[in-house]
Amino acid sequence: MAGKESAWDKWVAEELKYERALDFLPDEEKMVEGILENLKATGEENKWDGLTKEYKLMLLRGLRFRKHPVRDMSKLVRDIVKFRLDNNMDKSLSELWSNHNVYWSAWPSYVAGQDKYGHWINYESVGEMSVKTLDLISSEECVMMRCQYYEAQMEMKRRISKNMGMRTNKFVYIFDLKDLSFGKHFTLKVQKTIQPLLEVCGDMYPDVLWNMFIINSPVTFSMIWRVISPWVDKDVKPKIHILRGPSQYLSRMQKCGIPIDAIPKQIGGKCELVSMRDVIENMVENPESDEDYLAHHHPELPSGGEVNILADDADAAAKREAALAAEQAKAKQDAEKDEKDEEEEELFKEGEVIMEGYLSKRGVLNSDWKRRYFILTPESMMYFTGDPREEDSTLKGKIELFMVSGVKRSVPQAGETLGEFEVATPFRIYNIRVDDGTNDEKIEKMKDWVSAINEAAQEEACTLNFKNGGSVGVNHIRSGFLKKRGVFNTMYKKRYFVLTSSGFYYFNGDPTNPKTVIKGKIRLTNVKKVEKSKQQGAFDIHTKYRVFHMKAKDEADQEAWIQTLRETIDKAKAAVSRVSEAEDDIRNIPYMDKVAVIEAENSFDGIGSFQKNISGFVRRAINLAAGLNMITNSETGEKMRGDEAGVSDIMNMAADRMKNMLGYVYEITVGTGDGSTEEDEDDYL
């Protein structure tokens, strides 16, 4: 009697059915009809013909589990064709980039053997990566060299498929975390460097991952994975294996169809590695070769194929060439039209000018005063080298009024000129002055400008953009100074608070000052109650995880804050229809044991550093996963990108859950530490 088919075997059979099929399957043909209908509606049907059949199969199979696959594929078709044309990706392997050697010394990558299903194995080690070296290259060139790497993978796929006589599209990725340093490899700077390189994979090369093995994982990384995994796409999650040492990962790899002969020697296997750097150089030098560069071919797989089974036939190739030529011609025509429109576009409408005239403005880097012609409209305040109605006038800058948080007269110091005023935004304070006329005339003219700018700015929906943690555009409901007591350092510290429709932010000073930084945020939907405390002017904000102790300047200020907070919190909660499934999944994460805590602390060079940084690392992990199209909104089923507002919410939720997981574990298992950590750093949740 045949044994019962395991869940793994069922998953493999279903995946291989799609991967090995050379033609569209019935469900895919229906999706193609929908895609063509969408593209035709916008006059873009040429774009579908602009992709090779192989690329079409990658799209259809990589996005088939999406909630709205046809819509998402239609958009990706547009993006991919444009990206490939703009960057001449069809010729990517025709030459090496000028910084080829620098890039590959900073981010080495290797090819090993082949699993039993025909997938090649890619190996990278965090210990060999050098973001510092990568920063020597421009971000744009780094992205192009990462694309060249993926194009080389596509060419390997073509050669392997030809040699086997059977389509294969995916690879196994082994990422070795041995020598991982969170302080070196998991910083915000590293994220900013690596994120664009990962996103180009998720966007432009879908359906390429068979399995990912993250090995030699420290306990801290495993903790982070446990926290973020509820938001990882349900179809991607089974492919991700987070494993500790060789006793774990070698057996798991073999269970997943990777023989020991195909596993790199560096991690306990028997396979020699081939550098992707050498592979790309060889492809550039020998474009007609069919060498697949695998150091080990699985003996059970077929070999000796002679036909390029992934190539388009002559008709499809000619159709694609014509479609791309048409797209290039249209892109050129659109660019010329945009350029003409820009030349003809009015910077402002004469009927909307509120106030205008010559003023002087002090520079940021060069503190000299320069004479500029200012024009104030209901949306912005522009400044030019001269009257913009004259041909030789040039626009030098623009202050968007929705960013203006205040305009005030400057108090002149000894020897300074009368008529100066300041326009404050979250990123800069503009110093402007009136130069023309007597002192009395300067003062009157300055008052007119201050009044006009303030009035126009108030007409706009005044918002604040907070630097730390990304941009947040929200309505400013109430703001002002309060004192807040810390968690570890129980002294009260003066903070500037801004209440918005979704959060209660606090800064180390006035947020319109460019040097001010955000210190924390209390999400309103997490607040249980706001109540007075025994001390005069004091009140407490009770959240799910902490009580925030505040002090207002007096009882009147205390009453005003409490009332406004309660009203705003009620509105925020009313707007939330239900708690997401992702929150429910991780509501009761157990506390860590003492061994886990000690090991985690060692990863961060001690307790204080661990407490200070762990929430930030959780956010970065969410952001990187979103860049790889691995994060899904549990309510809508939509894939989420790292720059979407929803991802920011997930990052905050995950950071909260990490704190819940820790459970102030220092008090429970290893004591409270020395209390030396900056109390605010962990509050930005």
C-alpha positions in Angstrom: 0.0 0.0 0.0 1.4 3.3 -1.0 2.4 5.7 1.8 0.3 8.8 2.5 1.5 11.8 0.5 3.0 14.4 2.8 2.1 18.2 2.8 5.6 18.8 1.5 5.1 16.4 -1.4 1.8 18.0 -2.3 3.3 21.5 -2.2 6.2 20.3 -4.4 3.9 18.7 -7.0 1.7 21.8 -7.3 4.7 24.1 -7.6 6.4 21.9 -10.2 3.2 21.7 -12.2 3.4 25.4 -12.8 7.1 25.7 -13.0 7.7 23.1 -15.6 4.8 23.9 -17.9 6.2 25.7 -21.1 2.8 27.0 -22.1 0.0 28.9 -20.4 -2.2 26.7 -18.2 -6.0 27.1 -18.5 -6.3 29.4 -15.4 -3.3 31.5 -16.8 -5.0 31.9 -20.2 -8.0 33.5 -18.4 -5.6 35.9 -16.5 -4.0 36.8 -19.8 -7.4 37.8 -21.2 -7.9 40.1 -18.2 -4.5 41.7 -18.5 -5.0 42.4 -22.2 -8.4 43.9 -21.5 -6.8 46.2 -18.8 -4.0 47.3 -21.1 -6.2 47.8 -24.0 -8.4 50.1 -22.0 -5.5 52.5 -21.6 -4.1 52.0 -25.1 -1.1 50.0 -23.8 -1.6 46.5 -25.3 1.8 46.8 -26.9 3.4 46.4 -23.5 2.2 42.7 -23.2 3.9 41.9 -26.5 7.0 43.7 -25.2 7.7 40.9 -22.8 9.2 37.5 -23.7 7.0 34.5 -23.2 9.3 33.4 -20.3 8.8 36.8 -18.5 5.0 36.4 -19.0 5.1 33.0 -17.3 7.2 34.4 -14.5 4.5 37.1 -13.9 1.6 34.8 -14.1 3.0 32.2 -11.8 4.7 34.6 -9.4 1.5 36.6 -8.8 -1.2 34.0 -9.1 -1.9 33.9 -5.4 -2.5 37.7 -5.1 -5.9 38.9 -4.1 -6.1 40.9 -7.3 -3.7 39.1 -9.6 -4.9 40.6 -13.0 -4.8 44.1 -11.7 -1.4 43.7 -10.1 0.0 42.0 -13.2 -1.3 44.7 -15.5 0.5 47.3 -13.4 3.7 45.2 -13.3 3.7 44.7 -17.1 3.7 48.5 -17.5 6.5 49.0 -14.9 8.7 46.1 -16.1 8.6 47.1 -19.8 9.3 50.7 -18.9 12.2 49.7 -16.6 13.7 47.4 -19.1 13.5 49.9 -21.9 14.8 52.8 -19.8 17.8 50.8 -18.6 18.4 48.7 -21.8 18.2 45.5 -19.7 18.2 43.3 -22.8 21.9 44.3 -23.2 22.7 44.1 -19.5 25.2 41.2 -20.1 27.0 42.9 -23.0 29.6 44.7 -20.8 30.8 45.1 -17.2 30.1 48.2 -15.2 33.0 50.5 -14.3 32.7 49.6 -10.6 32.2 45.9 -11.2 35.2 44.8 -9.1 34.3 47.1 -6.2 30.7 45.9 -6.1 31.6 42.2 -6.1 34.2 42.7 -3.4 31.5 44.3 -1.3 28.7 41.8 -1.9 30.1 38.4 -3.1 27.7 35.8 -4.3 28.2 32.2 -5.3 26.6 29.3 -7.2 26.8 25.8 -5.7 25.0 22.7 -6.9 21.5 21.6 -7.9 18.7 20.2 -5.9 16.7 17.1 -7.0 14.1 19.3 -8.7 16.6 21.1 -11.0 17.0 24.4 -9.0 20.4 25.9 -8.7 21.7 26.9 -5.3 22.9 30.5 -4.6 25.0 31.1 -1.5 25.8 34.5 0.2 27.4 35.2 3.6 26.8 38.3 5.7 30.3 38.1 7.0 31.7 38.8 3.5 29.4 41.8 2.9 30.8 45.3 3.3 28.2 48.1 3.1 31.0 50.6 3.7 32.6 49.5 0.4 29.2 49.4 -1.3 28.7 53.1 -0.4 31.6 54.0 -2.6 29.3 53.3 -5.5 26.3 55.5 -6.4 22.9 54.0 -5.5 21.8 54.0 -9.2 24.9 52.0 -10.3 24.5 49.5 -7.4 20.9 48.9 -8.5 22.0 48.3 -12.1 24.7 45.8 -11.0 22.2 44.0 -8.8 20.0 43.8 -11.9 22.9 42.5 -13.9 23.2 39.8 -11.3 19.5 38.9 -11.7 19.9 39.0 -15.5 22.8 36.5 -15.1 20.4 34.3 -13.0 17.9 34.5 -15.9 20.6 33.4 -18.4 21.6 30.6 -16.1 18.0 29.5 -16.0 17.9 29.5 -19.8 21.0 27.3 -20.0 20.1 24.9 -17.2 16.6 24.5 -18.8 18.2 23.8 -22.2 20.7 21.3 -20.8 18.0 19.4 -18.9 15.3 19.7 -21.7 12.9 20.8 -18.9 11.9 24.3 -17.7 13.2 25.5 -14.4 12.7 29.0 -13.1 13.7 29.1 -9.5 16.7 28.9 -7.3 17.5 28.0 -3.7 19.0 30.8 -1.7 21.2 30.2 1.3 22.1 33.2 3.4 24.7 32.5 6.1 24.4 34.7 9.2 27.7 33.6 10.7 29.6 36.6 11.9 26.5 38.7 11.9 26.8 41.9 13.9 23.6 43.8 14.5 25.6 46.9 15.2 27.4 46.5 11.8 24.9 44.8 9.5 21.5 45.8 10.7 21.7 49.5 11.0 19.5 52.1 9.4 22.4 53.1 7.1 22.7 49.5 5.9 18.9 49.3 5.3 19.0 52.5 3.2 21.8 51.1 1.1 20.4 47.5 0.7 16.7 48.3 0.4 16.7 49.5 -3.2 18.8 46.5 -4.3 16.2 44.1 -2.7 13.2 46.0 -4.1 14.4 45.6 -7.6 14.2 41.9 -7.2 10.7 41.9 -5.7 9.5 44.2 -8.4 11.2 43.2 -11.6 12.0 39.5 -11.1 9.0 37.7 -9.6 8.6 34.0 -9.0 12.3 33.2 -8.7 12.5 31.8 -5.1 12.1 28.1 -4.4 13.4 28.0 -0.9 15.4 30.3 1.4 17.6 28.9 4.1 18.8 31.5 6.7 21.4 29.6 8.6 23.6 30.1 11.7 20.9 32.4 12.9 21.5 34.0 16.3 18.7 33.8 18.8 18.0 37.6 18.3 17.3 37.1 14.6 15.0 34.2 15.4 13.1 36.4 17.9 12.7 39.1 15.2 11.4 36.5 12.7 8.9 35.3 15.2 7.6 38.8 15.7 7.3 39.7 12.0 6.2 36.4 10.6 2.5 36.9 11.1 2.6 39.6 8.4 4.7 37.6 6.0 2.7 36.4 2.9 1.2 33.0 3.6 2.5 31.6 0.3 6.0 32.9 1.0 6.3 31.9 4.6 6.6 28.1 4.0 9.7 28.8 1.8 11.6 30.5 4.6 13.6 28.4 6.9 15.3 30.1 9.9 17.9 27.6 11.3 20.7 27.6 13.8 23.8 25.4 13.4 24.8 22.6 11.0 22.8 20.0 13.0 19.6 21.9 12.1 20.3 23.2 8.6 22.1 20.2 7.0 19.2 17.8 7.8 16.6 20.3 6.8 18.3 21.0 3.4 18.5 17.3 2.7 14.8 16.8 3.6 14.0 19.6 1.1 15.8 17.7 -1.7 19.3 19.1 -1.6 21.9 16.4 -1.5 25.0 16.8 0.6 27.1 16.9 -2.7 25.2 20.1 -3.7 25.7 22.0 -0.4 28.7 24.4 -0.2 31.8 23.0 1.6 31.9 26.2 3.6 28.9 25.2 5.6 29.5 21.4 5.9 28.6 20.1 2.4 30.8 18.8 -0.4 30.3 21.3 -3.2 32.8 23.8 -4.4 31.5 27.3 -5.0 31.6 29.3 -8.2 31.7 33.1 -7.9 28.8 34.9 -9.6 31.4 37.6 -10.4 33.2 35.0 -12.5 29.9 33.8 -14.0 29.0 37.4 -15.2 32.5 38.0 -16.6 32.3 34.8 -18.5 28.8 35.5 -19.8 30.0 38.9 -21.1 33.1 37.4 -22.8 31.3 34.3 -24.1 27.6 35.1 -24.8 27.1 32.1 -27.1 28.2 29.6 -24.5 25.7 27.2 -22.9 27.8 26.5 -19.8 25.5 26.6 -16.7 28.3 27.0 -14.1 26.9 24.4 -11.7 29.6 22.6 -9.7 27.2 19.7 -9.1 24.4 18.3 -11.4 21.9 16.1 -9.7 22.3 12.6 -11.2 18.5 11.9 -11.3 17.8 14.8 -13.6 17.8 14.6 -17.4 20.7 16.1 -19.4 21.9 16.5 -22.9 19.2 18.8 -24.2 20.0 20.8 -27.4 17.0 23.1 -27.9 16.6 26.4 -26.2 13.2 25.6 -24.8 12.6 29.0 -23.2 13.2 31.0 -26.4 10.4 32.8 -28.2 9.6 31.5 -31.7 10.4 33.7 -34.7 6.9 35.3 -34.9 6.8 36.1 -31.2 10.3 37.5 -31.3 9.4 39.8 -34.3 6.2 40.9 -32.5 8.2 41.7 -29.4 10.8 43.7 -31.4 8.0 45.8 -33.0 6.2 46.4 -29.7 9.4 47.6 -28.0 10.2 49.9 -31.0 6.7 51.3 -30.7 7.1 51.8 -26.9 10.4 53.6 -27.4 8.9 55.9 -30.0 6.0 56.7 -27.7 8.4 57.3 -24.7 10.4 59.8 -26.8 7.2 61.5 -27.9 5.9 61.7 -24.3 9.3 63.1 -23.1 9.3 65.8 -25.8 5.7 66.7 -24.8 6.5 66.9 -21.1 9.5 69.1 -21.8 7.3 71.4 -23.9 4.6 71.4 -21.2 7.1 72.3 -18.5 8.3 75.3 -20.6 4.7 76.5 -21.0 3.5 75.7 -17.5 2.5 78.8 -15.5 4.3 79.0 -12.1 1.4 81.0 -10.8 -1.8 82.6 -11.9 -1.9 86.4 -11.9 -5.3 86.5 -10.3 -4.1 84.4 -7.3 -1.1 86.6 -6.3 -1.7 87.7 -2.7 1.4 89.8 -2.3 4.7 90.3 -4.2 7.9 92.3 -4.2 11.6 92.3 -3.5 12.9 91.0 -0.2 16.2 89.6 1.0 16.8 86.0 2.1 19.6 84.6 4.0 21.1 81.3 2.8 21.6 78.1 4.8 25.2 77.2 3.9 26.2 80.7 2.6 24.8 83.0 5.3 25.0 86.1 3.0 21.7 87.9 2.3 20.6 87.8 -1.3 17.9 90.0 -3.0 15.0 87.9 -4.3 11.6 88.6 -5.8 8.9 86.9 -3.7 5.4 86.0 -4.8 2.8 84.7 -2.3 -0.1 82.6 -3.6 -2.7 80.6 -1.7 -0.5 77.5 -2.1 3.1 78.6 -1.9 5.6 81.4 -1.5 8.1 81.4 -4.5 11.2 83.4 -4.8 13.1 84.4 -8.0 16.2 86.2 -9.1 14.0 89.0 -10.4 10.4 89.7 -11.5 9.3 86.4 -13.0 7.5 88.2 -15.8 10.9 89.2 -17.1 12.7 86.8 -19.4 16.0 86.6 -17.4 14.3 85.8 -14.1 14.9 82.3 -12.6 12.9 80.5 -9.9 15.3 79.8 -7.0 13.0 78.2 -4.5 9.5 77.6 -3.1 8.0 77.3 0.4 4.9 75.2 0.4 2.4 76.8 2.8 1.0 73.5 4.1 4.5 73.0 5.6 4.5 76.4 7.3 4.0 76.1 11.1 4.6 79.7 12.0 5.7 83.1 10.8 7.0 85.7 13.3 8.9 88.9 13.5 12.6 88.6 14.4 13.7 90.6 17.4 16.6 92.7 16.1 19.8 92.5 18.1 22.3 95.4 18.3 23.5 96.4 14.9 20.9 94.3 13.0 18.5 95.7 10.4 14.9 96.3 11.2 12.2 94.5 9.1 13.4 90.9 9.5 11.0 87.9 10.0 11.1 84.1 10.1 9.1 81.5 8.2 9.3 78.2 10.1 8.9 74.7 8.6 9.8 71.3 10.1 13.0 71.2 8.1 14.2 74.8 8.0 13.6 78.3 9.3 13.7 80.9 6.5 15.2 84.2 7.5 13.8 87.0 5.3 13.9 90.8 5.6 12.5 94.0 4.0 15.3 96.2 2.6 13.5 99.1 0.9 12.2 102.2 2.6 12.7 104.0 6.0 12.7 102.1 9.2 9.0 102.7 9.8 8.2 101.6 6.2 10.3 98.5 6.7 8.4 97.6 9.9 5.0 98.2 8.3 5.9 96.2 5.2 7.3 93.3 7.3 4.0 93.2 9.3 2.1 93.0 6.0 4.2 90.1 4.8 3.9 88.2 8.2 0.2 88.7 8.3 -0.4 87.7 4.7 1.8 84.5 5.0 0.1 83.5 8.3 -3.3 84.0 6.9 -2.6 82.0 3.7 -0.9 79.2 5.6 -3.9 78.8 7.9 -6.1 78.3 4.9 -4.0 75.3 4.0 -4.4 72.0 6.0 -1.4 72.6 8.2 0.6 69.3 8.6 3.9 68.3 10.0 6.4 65.9 8.5 8.3 64.1 11.1 11.9 63.2 10.2 12.6 60.1 12.3 10.6 57.1 11.3 9.5 58.4 7.9 7.1 61.0 6.7 3.8 61.4 8.5 1.2 63.8 7.1 -1.5 64.2 9.7 -3.8 66.9 11.0 -2.3 68.9 13.9 -5.0 69.0 16.6 -3.1 70.3 19.6 0.5 70.9 20.6 2.6 72.3 23.4 5.2 71.5 26.1 4.5 68.9 28.8 6.8 67.0 31.2 7.1 63.2 30.8 8.5 60.7 33.2 10.8 58.0 31.8 10.6 54.3 32.3 14.1 53.6 33.5 15.2 57.1 34.5 12.2 58.3 36.5 13.1 62.0 36.2 10.6 64.2 34.4 11.9 65.7 31.1 10.4 68.5 29.2 9.1 67.4 25.8 7.1 69.1 23.0 4.0 67.1 22.2 1.9 67.1 19.0 -1.5 65.4 19.1 -2.8 64.2 15.7 -5.7 62.1 14.6 -3.8 58.9 15.0 -0.9 59.5 17.4 0.6 61.5 20.2 4.1 62.5 19.2 6.8 64.0 21.3 10.0 65.8 20.5 13.1 67.1 22.4 12.0 70.6 21.4 9.9 72.6 19.0 9.4 70.3 15.9 9.7 73.3 13.5 13.4 73.5 14.5 15.5 71.5 12.0 17.7 70.2 14.8 14.7 68.8 16.8 14.3 65.1 16.7 11.2 63.0 17.4 11.6 61.0 20.7 8.5 58.8 20.7 4.9 58.2 19.7 1.8 56.9 21.5 -0.6 55.3 19.1 -4.1 56.4 20.1 -5.8 53.0 19.4 -3.5 51.5 22.1 -4.7 53.9 24.8 -7.0 52.4 27.4 -7.8 55.5 29.4 -6.5 59.0 30.3 -7.0 60.2 33.9 -5.8 62.7 36.4 -3.1 61.7 38.9 -2.6 63.0 42.4 0.1 65.5 41.7 -0.9 69.0 40.7 -1.2 69.4 36.9 -0.3 65.7 36.3 -2.2 63.1 34.3 -1.6 59.5 33.2 -2.1 57.8 29.8 -2.7 54.1 30.2 -1.8 52.0 27.1 -1.7 48.2 26.6 2.0 48.0 27.5 2.8 51.0 29.7 1.5 54.0 31.7 2.8 57.4 30.5 3.1 59.9 33.3 2.7 63.5 32.2 2.7 67.0 33.9 1.0 70.1 32.5 2.0 73.6 33.4 -1.2 74.1 35.4 -4.6 72.7 36.1 -6.3 74.6 33.2 -3.7 73.1 30.8 -4.1 69.7 32.4 -7.9 69.8 31.8 -7.6 71.0 28.2 -5.1 68.2 27.4 -7.2 65.5 29.0 -10.4 66.5 27.3 -8.7 66.8 23.9 -6.9 63.5 24.2 -10.1 61.7 25.3 -12.1 63.1 22.3 -9.4 62.3 19.8 -8.8 58.8 21.1 -12.5 58.0 20.9 -12.5 59.1 17.3 -9.4 57.1 16.4 -10.9 53.9 18.0 -14.2 54.5 16.2 -12.4 54.5 12.9 -10.9 51.1 13.5 -13.3 48.4 12.4 -11.6 45.4 13.8 -8.2 44.2 15.1 -6.2 42.6 12.3 -5.6 38.9 12.2 -1.9 39.6 12.4 -2.4 41.2 15.8 -4.4 38.3 17.1 -1.8 35.8 15.9 0.9 37.3 18.1 -1.1 38.7 21.0 0.3 36.1 23.4 3.9 35.7 22.6 5.6 33.9 25.5 8.4 35.5 27.5 12.0 34.6 26.6 14.0 32.5 28.9 17.2 33.6 30.6 19.5 32.0 28.1 17.8 33.7 25.2 18.0 37.0 26.9 21.7 36.7 27.7 22.5 35.7 24.1 20.4 38.5 22.8 22.3 41.0 25.0 25.6 39.8 23.7 24.5 40.5 20.2 24.1 44.1 21.2 27.0 44.5 23.6 24.9 44.6 26.7 21.5 45.2 28.2 21.3 49.0 27.5 22.2 48.7 23.9 19.7 45.8 23.4 16.8 47.7 24.9 17.7 50.8 22.9 18.0 49.1 19.5 15.8 46.0 19.3 12.6 47.8 18.3 14.4 49.6 15.5 15.8 46.3 14.2 12.2 44.8 14.1 11.1 47.8 12.0 14.0 47.4 9.6 13.3 43.7 9.2 9.6 44.5 8.3 10.8 47.2 5.8 13.3 44.9 4.1 10.7 42.1 3.8 8.2 44.6 2.3 10.9 45.5 -0.2 11.0 41.8 -1.3 7.1 41.7 -1.7 6.9 39.4 1.3 4.5 41.5 3.5 0.8 41.3 3.1 -2.0 43.4 4.7 -4.0 40.8 6.6 -7.3 42.7 6.2 -7.1 43.5 2.4 -4.8 40.7 1.2 -2.7 43.3 -0.6 1.0 43.2 -1.0 2.7 46.1 0.7 5.8 48.1 -0.1 8.2 49.6 2.3 7.2 53.2 1.6 3.5 52.7 2.2 1.8 54.1 5.3 0.3 50.7 6.2 3.8 49.2 6.4 4.7 51.9 9.0 1.7 50.7 11.1 2.8 47.1 10.8 6.3 48.1 11.9 4.9 49.8 14.9 2.7 46.9 15.8 5.6 44.5 15.4 7.8 46.7 17.7 5.0 46.7 20.3 4.9 42.9 20.1 8.6 42.7 20.6 8.3 44.7 23.8 5.5 42.3 24.8 7.7 39.4 24.0 10.5 40.9 26.2 7.9 41.6 28.9 10.5 43.8 30.6 12.3 40.5 30.9 15.2 42.2 32.7 13.1 42.5 35.8 11.7 39.0 35.4 14.9 37.0 34.6 18.1 39.0 34.9 17.3 42.2 36.8 16.8 45.8 35.7 20.4 46.5 34.5 22.1 49.8 35.3 19.3 52.0 34.0 21.8 54.0 31.9 19.9 53.7 28.6 18.3 56.8 27.1 14.7 56.3 28.2 13.1 57.9 25.1 14.8 55.8 22.4 12.5 52.8 23.0 9.3 54.8 23.1 8.9 55.4 19.4 6.6 52.4 18.8 
